Amino acid sequence: MLTVSELEAALPHVLESLPRLAGHGPALSGKVRDAWVLPKGMRLIVTSDRVSAFDRVVGTIPFKGQVLNELSAWWFRHTRDVVDNHLVTVPDPNAMVVRDAEPLPVEVIVRGFLTGVTSTSLWTMYDKNVVRPYGLDLPPGMQKNDRLPHPVVTPTTKALAGQHDRPLSSAEVVSSGLIPAELWARVEATALALFAAGQRRAEAAGLLLVDTKYEFGLVRDATGRATLTLIDELHTPDSSRYWLKDAWENRSPEHPPAHLDKELLRQELAALGYRGDGPAPALPDALRVRLAARYIELYERLTRETFVPRPADAGPVAEQVTRALTRPLVPILMGSRSDLEHGTRVKQALAEFGIESELRIASAHKSPALLLEVLDGYEADPRPKVYIAIAGRSNALSGMLCAAVSAPVVSCPPYSDRFGGADVFSSLRMPSHVAPALVLDPENAAFFCAKVLGLREPAVRDRIALVQAQSREKLRHDDASLHRD
């Protein structure tokens, strides 16, 4: 957990916006995120440190964008068994490459407790005796912050900037033609399953997931078949309300549950008389620091990982993000898990040149559709790349990579006692216009990639020169030792 002084030092170093990205033009900007359309049906999303309340941007919070981006990515990876999501890769702590989707025109809010302060909150409507809010039959006599008998789905429209969402019942979602009945039933069931998964993880961290917002879209394949896909963010302190479990159990009208989310901001602004009308008052630095601490604490509780902030001495955050989105990447594609040791050696050698790499398993023979899906994601990624294919027996992987991608491909088949060495010939026999380089040694495969990427990266060229100088010096030393002997 960062100290107060560390958070205070970060106040001037926030990512307010990334309005342009070299080679991709101006951004499509929302309240918190900036986005760019990429090839292959992909999109680059950069999460800024902007914070919104009452449907308006009201300031910035240090590290907020990093927390939202990395926490969403963590949740996306841990809920793929519930529903497909749009995440492809995370090239920077504040950025992710995602599959583009046709967003459904409804925000899906799941609530487990009777609470809230806005006009669309379930408690506000219940307290005002609104008949069947969101089309729900709620028990009489409930108090604010009580747990509901079971989680409920409360959809709303997606309002334009500066406007407020409009509550809907599930029946209205279908009857108004916003979403067909069968698809809406799947959305509701999926949202409740996601919420249950979130509640389990939260309770294990001593928290309660009180309510949250989901956004869904449709991703279509080449045949036009649509897949329901979770998009935007997932179970973050911006999109969700979290309470400390013990504080809720000991709550009273004078002591409402303590929370780890954006609710503190809404409460502070409401206390100042601001509810989205006109320009927002400037956020005090002390409040920004308190909010940053809460965001980071929530991240660490849920993931059980230490939050690692981007370095403050590496320049403005916008420049760090831009550099990250243009620095080299080497995807290492392996045909099976048995190739992992070989791939790890390549990865370790690449790290010596300061080159980022990612290990993936996707067989050209057994899962060609999955392989092409993975490659589409990498091809949309804006970073310069060289691919490495590691497949031993009957190497179709490097050929398929070469035919599908625009960047160079290195074939590095592993040695196998079973087949009498590396299967060199299947890596050499390629059709026209399919020309992977063949390098057997893992360290040399990494060195080849460094040479290619070094053509445009001065830092990589400097590492190459250092490695070559060290190699020459070793030879001189070994030669001199012969004469001394």
C-alpha positions in Angstrom: 0.0 0.0 0.0 1.4 3.4 -0.9 1.9 5.9 1.8 0.1 9.3 2.0 3.4 11.1 1.1 3.8 8.9 -2.0 0.2 9.6 -3.1 0.7 13.4 -2.5 3.8 13.3 -4.6 1.8 11.7 -7.4 -0.9 14.5 -7.5 0.8 16.5 -10.3 1.6 13.4 -12.3 -1.8 12.2 -13.5 -3.0 11.1 -16.9 -5.6 13.7 -17.7 -6.0 12.7 -21.4 -4.2 11.1 -24.3 -5.9 13.0 -27.1 -3.7 11.7 -29.9 -1.6 8.6 -30.6 1.0 8.5 -33.3 -0.3 6.7 -36.4 -3.9 6.5 -35.0 -5.1 10.1 -35.1 -7.4 11.7 -32.5 -9.1 9.8 -29.8 -12.7 8.9 -29.3 -13.1 10.3 -25.8 -15.6 9.4 -23.1 -15.8 10.6 -19.5 -12.9 8.4 -18.3 -11.5 6.6 -21.4 -9.9 7.5 -24.7 -10.2 5.0 -27.5 -8.9 4.3 -31.0 -10.3 2.0 -33.7 -7.7 -0.6 -34.8 -7.5 -3.0 -37.7 -9.0 -6.6 -37.4 -12.0 -5.5 -35.5 -10.0 -4.3 -32.5 -9.9 -1.2 -30.3 -7.3 0.4 -28.1 -8.6 1.8 -24.9 -6.6 4.1 -22.6 -8.0 4.6 -19.1 -7.2 8.1 -17.8 -7.1 9.4 -14.2 -10.3 11.5 -14.8 -13.1 10.9 -12.4 -16.8 11.5 -13.0 -19.7 12.0 -10.7 -23.3 12.9 -11.4 -22.6 12.2 -15.1 -19.8 14.9 -15.3 -16.0 14.8 -15.2 -15.1 16.5 -11.9 -11.3 16.1 -11.6 -8.5 13.6 -11.5 -7.3 11.0 -8.9 -3.7 9.7 -9.0 -3.3 6.1 -10.2 -7.0 5.8 -10.7 -6.7 4.8 -14.4 -4.1 2.2 -13.7 -6.2 0.7 -10.9 -9.3 0.5 -13.1 -7.4 -0.9 -16.1 -5.5 -3.5 -14.2 -8.4 -4.5 -11.9 -10.7 -4.9 -14.9 -8.1 -7.0 -16.7 -7.8 -9.2 -13.6 -11.5 -9.7 -13.3 -11.8 -10.4 -17.1 -9.2 -13.1 -16.8 -11.0 -14.7 -13.8 -14.5 -14.7 -15.2 -14.0 -16.1 -18.7 -15.8 -19.2 -17.5 -18.9 -17.1 -17.0 -19.0 -15.1 -20.2 -16.7 -14.1 -23.1 -15.2 -10.6 -22.6 -13.5 -8.2 -25.0 -10.0 -8.2 -23.5 -7.1 -9.2 -25.9 -4.0 -7.8 -24.2 -2.7 -5.2 -21.8 0.2 -3.3 -23.4 0.4 -0.7 -20.6 -0.9 -0.4 -17.0 -3.4 2.2 -18.3 -4.2 0.6 -21.6 -5.8 -2.5 -23.1 -6.5 -3.8 -26.6 -10.0 -5.2 -26.9 -12.3 -6.7 -29.5 -14.7 -4.2 -30.9 -18.3 -4.9 -30.2 -21.8 -3.7 -31.0 -22.8 -2.4 -27.5 -26.3 -3.3 -26.3 -28.3 -0.1 -25.6 -28.9 -0.8 -22.0 -26.8 -0.5 -18.8 -27.2 -3.6 -16.7 -27.1 -2.8 -13.0 -27.2 -5.6 -10.4 -28.0 -4.7 -6.8 -27.7 -6.8 -3.7 -28.6 -4.2 -1.2 -31.2 -1.4 -0.7 -29.0 1.7 -0.9 -27.9 4.7 -2.9 -28.2 8.5 -3.1 -29.0 9.3 -6.8 -32.4 9.7 -8.3 -32.1 6.3 -10.0 -30.9 4.4 -6.8 -33.2 1.7 -5.5 -33.3 3.2 -2.0 -34.2 6.7 -3.2 -37.2 5.2 -5.2 -38.2 2.9 -2.4 -38.0 5.7 0.2 -40.3 7.9 -2.0 -42.8 5.0 -2.2 -42.4 4.6 -5.9 -44.6 1.7 -6.9 -42.7 -1.3 -8.2 -39.4 0.4 -8.9 -37.7 -1.2 -12.0 -40.8 -3.4 -12.1 -39.7 -5.1 -8.8 -41.8 -6.2 -5.9 -39.8 -5.3 -2.8 -40.7 -6.4 0.7 -42.2 -3.7 3.0 -40.5 -2.3 6.0 -36.9 -2.4 4.7 -34.3 0.1 5.9 -31.6 1.8 4.0 -28.5 -0.5 3.5 -30.5 -3.7 4.2 -29.5 -6.7 2.1 -32.1 -7.6 -0.5 -33.7 -11.0 -0.4 -31.8 -11.8 -3.6 -29.8 -9.8 -6.1 -31.9 -8.0 -8.7 -31.3 -6.6 -12.2 -32.2 -2.9 -12.6 -31.6 -1.8 -16.2 -31.3 1.8 -17.3 -31.0 3.6 -20.6 -27.6 4.8 -21.7 -27.9 8.6 -21.5 -25.9 11.1 -23.6 -23.2 13.2 -22.0 -24.7 15.5 -19.4 -28.0 13.7 -19.3 -29.3 11.2 -16.7 -30.0 7.5 -17.3 -33.7 6.5 -17.2 -34.8 3.5 -15.1 -36.4 0.6 -17.0 -38.0 -2.6 -16.0 -36.9 -5.9 -17.7 -40.3 -6.0 -19.4 -39.8 -2.5 -20.8 -36.3 -3.5 -22.2 -38.1 -6.1 -24.3 -41.4 -4.3 -25.1 -39.6 -1.1 -26.2 -37.6 -3.2 -28.7 -34.2 -2.3 -27.1 -33.1 -6.0 -26.8 -35.0 -9.1 -28.0 -36.5 -11.3 -25.2 -34.2 -14.3 -25.7 -31.0 -12.2 -25.7 -32.2 -10.2 -22.7 -32.9 -13.4 -20.7 -29.2 -14.4 -21.4 -28.0 -11.0 -20.4 -29.9 -11.1 -17.1 -28.7 -14.6 -16.2 -25.1 -13.7 -17.1 -25.2 -10.5 -15.1 -26.4 -12.4 -12.0 -23.7 -15.1 -12.4 -21.0 -12.4 -12.7 -22.4 -10.7 -9.6 -22.4 -13.9 -7.7 -18.7 -14.5 -8.7 -17.9 -10.9 -7.6 -19.7 -11.3 -4.3 -17.7 -14.5 -3.5 -14.4 -12.9 -4.1 -15.4 -9.7 -2.2 -16.5 -11.7 0.9 -13.2 -13.6 0.9 -11.5 -10.2 1.0 -13.7 -9.0 3.9 -15.8 -6.9 1.6 -19.4 -6.8 0.3 -20.1 -6.2 -3.4 -23.2 -4.0 -3.0 -24.1 -3.2 -6.5 -22.4 -2.9 -9.9 -22.9 -1.9 -13.5 -22.2 -4.2 -16.5 -22.1 -3.4 -20.1 -22.6 -6.0 -22.8 -22.1 -6.1 -26.6 -22.1 -8.5 -29.5 -18.9 -9.6 -31.2 -19.4 -11.1 -34.7 -17.2 -13.6 -36.4 -16.4 -13.8 -40.1 -19.7 -15.6 -40.7 -21.8 -13.0 -38.9 -22.5 -15.2 -35.8 -22.8 -13.0 -32.7 -21.4 -13.8 -29.3 -22.6 -12.1 -26.2 -19.5 -10.4 -24.8 -18.8 -8.4 -21.6 -17.3 -5.0 -22.4 -16.1 -1.8 -20.8 -14.9 -2.5 -17.2 -15.7 -5.0 -14.5 -16.1 -4.8 -10.7 -14.0 -1.6 -10.4 -14.5 1.0 -7.7 -15.9 3.3 -10.4 -18.5 0.8 -11.6 -19.3 -0.9 -8.3 -20.1 -0.2 -4.7 -18.0 -2.0 -2.1 -18.6 -2.0 1.7 -16.4 -3.3 4.5 -18.2 -6.4 5.7 -17.6 -5.9 9.4 -18.7 -2.2 9.1 -22.0 -3.2 7.5 -22.6 -5.9 10.2 -22.2 -3.2 12.8 -24.0 -0.4 11.0 -26.5 2.0 12.5 -28.3 5.1 11.2 -25.5 7.2 12.7 -22.7 4.9 11.4 -23.5 3.8 7.8 -21.2 1.1 6.2 -17.7 2.3 5.4 -16.9 1.8 1.7 -14.0 1.4 -0.7 -15.3 3.0 -3.9 -16.3 6.3 -5.6 -19.2 6.9 -3.2 -17.0 9.1 -1.0 -16.6 11.5 -3.9 -20.4 11.6 -4.5 -21.0 12.3 -0.8 -18.4 15.0 -0.6 -19.8 16.8 -3.7 -23.4 16.4 -2.5 -22.3 18.0 0.8 -21.0 20.9 -1.1 -24.4 21.2 -2.8 -23.2 19.9 -6.2 -25.2 17.2 -8.0 -24.1 17.8 -11.6 -25.5 21.2 -12.2 -22.9 23.5 -13.8 -19.1 23.4 -13.3 -17.9 21.1 -10.4 -16.0 22.6 -7.5 -12.3 21.9 -7.5 -11.5 18.7 -5.7 -9.3 19.3 -2.6 -5.9 17.5 -2.8 -6.7 15.7 0.5 -9.8 14.2 -1.0 -7.9 13.1 -4.1 -5.4 11.4 -1.9 -8.1 9.7 0.2 -9.8 8.4 -3.0 -6.5 7.1 -4.5 -5.8 5.2 -1.2 -9.2 3.6 -1.3 -8.9 2.6 -5.0 -5.5 1.0 -4.3 -6.7 -0.7 -1.1 -9.6 -2.3 -3.0 -7.3 -3.5 -5.8 -4.9 -5.1 -3.3 -7.8 -6.7 -1.2 -9.5 -8.2 -4.3 -6.4 -9.4 -6.2 -4.3 -10.2 -3.2 -1.5 -8.6 -5.1 0.6 -5.5 -4.3 -0.2 -2.6 -6.4 2.9 -1.5 -8.4 2.6 2.1 -9.5 4.2 3.3 -12.7 7.6 5.1 -11.9 7.3 8.8 -11.1 10.7 9.5 -12.5 10.0 8.1 -15.9 8.5 11.3 -17.3 4.9 12.5 -17.7 2.3 9.6 -17.6 1.0 10.4 -21.1 4.6 10.0 -22.5 5.0 6.7 -20.6 1.8 5.4 -22.1 2.8 6.5 -25.6 6.2 4.8 -25.2 4.6 1.6 -23.9 2.3 1.5 -27.0 5.2 1.9 -29.3 7.9 -0.3 -27.7 8.7 -3.7 -29.2 6.8 -6.9 -28.3 7.7 -10.5 -29.2 4.8 -12.9 -29.0 6.1 -16.4 -28.4 3.6 -18.9 -29.8 4.0 -22.5 -28.7 2.2 -25.6 -30.1 1.7 -27.2 -26.7 2.6 -26.9 -23.0 5.5 -29.3 -23.6 7.3 -26.4 -25.4 7.1 -24.2 -22.3 10.7 -24.8 -21.2 12.0 -23.8 -24.6 9.8 -20.8 -24.8 10.9 -19.7 -21.3 14.5 -19.7 -22.4 13.6 -17.4 -25.3 11.7 -15.1 -23.0 14.6 -14.9 -20.6 17.0 -14.1 -23.4 14.7 -11.4 -24.8 14.5 -9.8 -21.3 18.3 -9.2 -21.4 17.7 -6.9 -24.4 14.9 -5.1 -22.6 12.3 -6.6 -25.0 8.9 -7.5 -23.7 7.5 -10.9 -24.7 4.4 -13.0 -24.1 4.1 -16.8 -24.0 0.9 -18.2 -25.7 -0.2 -21.8 -26.5 -2.1 -22.2 -29.8 -1.7 -25.2 -32.1 -1.8 -24.8 -35.9 -3.0 -28.4 -36.2 -5.4 -28.8 -33.3 -6.8 -25.3 -32.9 -6.3 -23.2 -36.1 -9.3 -21.0 -35.3 -8.0 -20.2 -31.9 -4.6 -19.4 -33.3 -6.0 -17.0 -35.9 -8.0 -15.3 -33.1 -4.9 -14.8 -31.1 -3.0 -13.5 -34.1 -5.8 -11.1 -35.0 -5.4 -9.6 -31.5 -1.6 -9.2 -31.9 -1.9 -7.8 -35.4 -4.2 -5.0 -34.1 -1.8 -4.3 -31.2 0.0 -1.0 -32.2 3.4 -2.2 -30.9 6.2 -3.3 -33.3 6.6 -7.0 -33.3 8.6 -10.1 -34.3 6.9 -13.4 -33.7 8.6 -16.6 -32.5 7.0 -20.0 -33.3 8.0 -23.0 -31.2 6.6 -26.3 -32.4 8.5 -29.5 -32.7 6.8 -32.3 -34.6 5.6 -31.3 -38.1 6.0 -27.5 -37.6 3.0 -25.9 -39.3 2.9 -23.2 -36.7 5.6 -21.0 -38.1 4.2 -21.3 -41.6 0.7 -20.4 -40.5 2.0 -17.4 -38.5 4.0 -16.2 -41.5 0.9 -16.4 -43.8 -1.3 -14.6 -41.3 0.8 -11.8 -40.0 2.7 -8.8 -41.4 5.7 -8.9 -39.1 8.7 -11.2 -39.3 8.5 -14.7 -37.9 11.2 -16.8 -36.4 10.9 -20.6 -36.3 12.7 -22.1 -33.2 11.7 -25.8 -33.0 12.7 -27.4 -29.7 15.1 -30.4 -29.4 13.3 -33.7 -28.8 15.0 -37.0 -27.9 11.9 -38.8 -29.1 12.3 -37.5 -32.7 16.1 -37.5 -32.8 16.6 -33.7 -32.4 14.8 -30.7 -33.7 12.4 -31.2 -36.7 14.4 -28.9 -39.0 12.9 -29.9 -42.3 9.3 -29.2 -41.5 10.4 -25.6 -40.6 12.3 -25.3 -43.9 9.7 -26.6 -46.4 7.5 -23.6 -46.9 5.4 -22.5 -49.9 6.0 -19.2 -51.7 5.7 -16.0 -49.8 5.8 -17.9 -46.5 9.4 -17.4 -45.2 10.1 -17.7 -41.5 13.7 -17.5 -40.4 15.0 -20.7 -38.8 17.1 -20.4 -35.6 17.5 -23.5 -33.4 19.1 -22.0 -30.3 16.7 -20.1 -28.0 19.2 -17.4 -27.1 20.1 -16.9 -30.8 16.4 -16.7 -31.7 16.1 -13.9 -29.1 19.2 -12.3 -30.5 17.7 -12.4 -34.1 14.6 -10.6 -32.8 16.7 -8.0 -31.1 18.6 -7.3 -34.3 15.3 -6.8 -36.2 13.6 -4.7 -33.6 16.9 -2.8 -33.1 16.5 -1.3 -36.5 14.1 1.2 -35.0 14.8 1.0 -31.3 18.0 2.8 -30.2 17.9 1.2 -26.7 17.8 -2.3 -28.2 20.7 -1.4 -30.5 22.7 -0.3 -27.5 22.0 -3.6 -25.8 23.1 -5.5 -28.9 26.3 -3.5 -29.1 27.0 -4.2 -25.4 26.4 -8.0 -25.8 28.7 -8.1 -28.8 31.4 -6.1 -27.0 31.2 -8.5 -24.1 31.5 -11.5 -26.4 34.6 -10.0 -28.1 36.2 -9.2 -24.8 35.7 -12.7 -23.5 37.4 -14.1 -26.7 40.3 -11.7 -26.1 40.6 -12.8 -22.5 40.4 -16.5 -23.5 43.1 -16.0 -26.2 45.4 -14.1 -23.8 45.0 -16.8 -21.2 46.5 -19.3 -23.7 49.7 -17.3 -23.9 49.9 -16.8 -20.2 49.6 -20.5 -19.7 
